[in-house]
Amino acid sequence: MQYELSHWEYESFYRDIDVAVIGSGIVGLAAALHLKALRPTMNVAIIERGPLPVGASTRNAGFACFGSMTELMDDLTHMSEDDVLSVVEKRWRGLQALRQLAGDENMDYHGWGGYEMFTDEEENIFQACCERMPEFNEKIGRITGHPEVYRVADERLPKFGFKGARRLILNQAEGQVNTGRMMSALLAKAQAAGIRTINGLAIRRMHDEGSGVTLEMEPGWTIQVPKVLVCVNGFARQLLQRDDVWPARNQVLVTKPIPGLRVEGCFHYDRGYIYFRNLDGRILLGGGRNLDFEGEKKEDFGAHDRIREALTNFLHTVICPDEKPEIDRWWTGVMGLGPVKKPIIEQTSANVTIAVRMSGMGVAIGTLVGQQGAELLLKA
Ligand SMILES: Cc1cc2nc3c(=O)[nH]c(=O)nc-3n(C[C@H](O)[C@H](O)[C@H](O)COP(=O)(O)OP(=O)(O)OC[C@H]3O[C@@H](n4cnc5c(N)ncnc54)[C@H](O)[C@@H]3O)c2cc1C
């Protein structure tokens, strides 16, 4: 919809912005809150193209996780140990920052642990994990303070009732959150702090003039603001024309309530490409991107029939083979990936700072990244 900006709209809603944060996901909200905490008199506005944040933050699985053993072992084949441990540390610190900011009760945090599931055919991978477990417990214990982060938890398999699962490794320091409640809590905090969130306004282009940044909006008009912090994660390719961030879509489902469900915790399977958890007596299941990497490299939301079929099959044959629960809802979310598992927190011009590329771990790292982005903007 194209329309001109009225005098009243401009004067009352868009004129006195000191910092415009683009994107109201976890990163944008954490950044705006941090700016307000550090500079209470600063006029901070968040500009969001959706009626709600519509990227990943309201569409994820809510795993409060920081590293399963196979993921970290795989990372060690192409990253230095220091880099791998530094990613784990960021996720751990990020989770503590999120818990402090949103509050465990407000986001229904449960420390039920994160599991990795192995089939018969994966016995050799499981054994390789067992061999390195003492070393991992020692190194990751130093980061988390947990005396035994990883342990074999095969004894829990009968309780959960999975079919075809042979082994379980439990990460005892992981948890889960209710994503909707987490985002409601952050949005309420932002409102209480006097941060204006302007929804339904997409930024088409931006230009740093040196004296400030001109933002070209979708309705066809422009405003100027002194500073901009861009927090658009998987949409950075569109807005910033960067080729070191790309979108990665994920399919997610939630079942109808399953009477007597015994599954409790967050579960990773197939190197983390498939993930599921319990959610108020239901199963939330997502992933399957590895079935069509190119097909899911999209900014658009939408179904991928073959992946949805594979996830449904996994639900009915492995997770709940006896109940074969009905699916209540499907959706998609868009993550921001890149050639390395590192967020980009950069000042890209005199008045523009960016905090993007959460590598599919923004629940874990997003709060910290937003806070670091805010601090960098204040230094610039
Ligand atoms: C299905 C799925 C499951 C996931 N599960 C987990 C998990 O269990 N644990 C975990 O740690 N992480 C998980 N993630 C990743 C995590 O959700 C993301 O890393 C995190 O939410 C990213 O937050 P963000 O604020 O950077 O980006 P987003 O939440 O994507 O926010 C970016 C915002 O920018 C807005 N925007 C984009 N372009 C413009 C524009 N031009 N103008 C104005 N606004 C714009 C978008 O509408 C969006 O609201 C998952 C992601 C997905 C998709």
The ligand as a Tripos MOL2 file, in Angstrom:
@<TRIPOS>MOLECULE
LIG
   53    58     1     0     0
SMALL
NO_CHARGES

@<TRIPOS>ATOM
      1 C1         12.0330  -23.3950   13.0720 C.3       1 LIG1
      2 C2         13.1270  -22.8040   13.8830 C.ar      1 LIG1
      3 C3         13.5230  -23.4220   15.0600 C.ar      1 LIG1
      4 C4         14.5320  -22.8740   15.8390 C.ar      1 LIG1
      5 N1         14.8100  -23.4170   17.0450 N.ar      1 LIG1
      6 C5         15.7290  -22.8500   17.8590 C.ar      1 LIG1
      7 C6         16.0030  -23.3700   19.1280 C.ar      1 LIG1
      8 O1         15.3570  -24.3210   19.5460 O.2       1 LIG1
      9 N2         16.9910  -22.8160   19.8790 N.ar      1 LIG1
     10 C7         17.7070  -21.7480   19.4260 C.ar      1 LIG1
     11 O2         18.6310  -21.2900   20.1250 O.2       1 LIG1
     12 N3         17.4230  -21.1770   18.2380 N.ar      1 LIG1
     13 C8         16.4710  -21.7020   17.4500 C.ar      1 LIG1
     14 N4         16.1770  -21.1550   16.2380 N.ar      1 LIG1
     15 C9         16.8830  -19.9500   15.8480 C.3       1 LIG1
     16 C10        16.3360  -18.7030   16.5240 C.3       1 LIG1
     17 O3         14.9400  -18.7230   16.5450 O.3       1 LIG1
     18 C11        16.8460  -17.4950   15.7550 C.3       1 LIG1
     19 O4         18.2580  -17.5630   15.6630 O.3       1 LIG1
     20 C12        16.4740  -16.1720   16.4300 C.3       1 LIG1
     21 O5         15.0900  -16.1190   16.6820 O.3       1 LIG1
     22 C13        16.8970  -15.0210   15.5400 C.3       1 LIG1
     23 O6         16.4720  -13.8350   16.1240 O.3       1 LIG1
     24 P1         16.6530  -12.4740   15.3560 P.3       1 LIG1
     25 O7         16.0640  -11.4310   16.1930 O.co2     1 LIG1
     26 O8         18.0670  -12.3340   14.9200 O.co2     1 LIG1
     27 O9         15.8560  -12.6780   13.9820 O.3       1 LIG1
     28 P2         14.2940  -12.7870   13.6840 P.3       1 LIG1
     29 O10        13.5530  -13.3630   14.8110 O.co2     1 LIG1
     30 O11        14.1660  -13.4370   12.3630 O.co2     1 LIG1
     31 O12        13.8760  -11.2720   13.5960 O.3       1 LIG1
     32 C14        14.1830  -10.4730   12.4810 C.3       1 LIG1
     33 C15        13.0290   -9.5410   12.2760 C.3       1 LIG1
     34 O13        13.3720   -8.5890   11.2670 O.3       1 LIG1
     35 C16        12.1970   -8.2790   10.5530 C.3       1 LIG1
     36 N5         12.5930   -7.7190    9.2620 N.ar      1 LIG1
     37 C17        13.2530   -8.3540    8.2570 C.ar      1 LIG1
     38 N6         13.4650   -7.5280    7.2380 N.ar      1 LIG1
     39 C18        12.9160   -6.3280    7.5770 C.ar      1 LIG1
     40 C19        12.8070   -5.0620    6.9190 C.ar      1 LIG1
     41 N7         13.3030   -4.8830    5.6920 N.pl3     1 LIG1
     42 N8         12.1730   -4.0460    7.5660 N.ar      1 LIG1
     43 C20        11.6610   -4.2370    8.8250 C.ar      1 LIG1
     44 N9         11.7250   -5.4230    9.4830 N.ar      1 LIG1
     45 C21        12.3610   -6.4530    8.8760 C.ar      1 LIG1
     46 C22        11.4920   -9.6260   10.4290 C.3       1 LIG1
     47 O14        10.1050   -9.4440   10.1720 O.3       1 LIG1
     48 C23        11.7790  -10.2720   11.7770 C.3       1 LIG1
     49 O15        10.7440  -10.0660   12.7130 O.3       1 LIG1
     50 C24        15.1840  -21.6940   15.4160 C.ar      1 LIG1
     51 C25        14.8090  -21.0780   14.2230 C.ar      1 LIG1
     52 C26        13.7840  -21.6260   13.4620 C.ar      1 LIG1
     53 C27        13.3750  -20.9460   12.1900 C.3       1 LIG1
@<TRIPOS>BOND
     1     1     2 1
     2     2     3 ar
     3     2    52 ar
     4     3     4 ar
     5     4     5 ar
     6     4    50 ar
     7     5     6 ar
     8     6     7 ar
     9     6    13 1
    10     7     8 2
    11     7     9 ar
    12     9    10 ar
    13    10    11 2
    14    10    12 ar
    15    12    13 ar
    16    13    14 ar
    17    14    15 1
    18    14    50 ar
    19    15    16 1
    20    16    17 1
    21    16    18 1
    22    18    19 1
    23    18    20 1
    24    20    21 1
    25    20    22 1
    26    22    23 1
    27    23    24 1
    28    24    25 2
    29    24    26 1
    30    24    27 1
    31    27    28 1
    32    28    29 2
    33    28    30 1
    34    28    31 1
    35    31    32 1
    36    32    33 1
    37    33    34 1
    38    33    48 1
    39    34    35 1
    40    35    36 1
    41    35    46 1
    42    36    37 ar
    43    36    45 ar
    44    37    38 ar
    45    38    39 ar
    46    39    40 ar
    47    39    45 ar
    48    40    41 1
    49    40    42 ar
    50    42    43 ar
    51    43    44 ar
    52    44    45 ar
    53    46    47 1
    54    46    48 1
    55    48    49 1
    56    50    51 ar
    57    51    52 ar
    58    52    53 1
@<TRIPOS>SUBSTRUCTURE
     1 LIG1         1 GROUP 0 **** ****
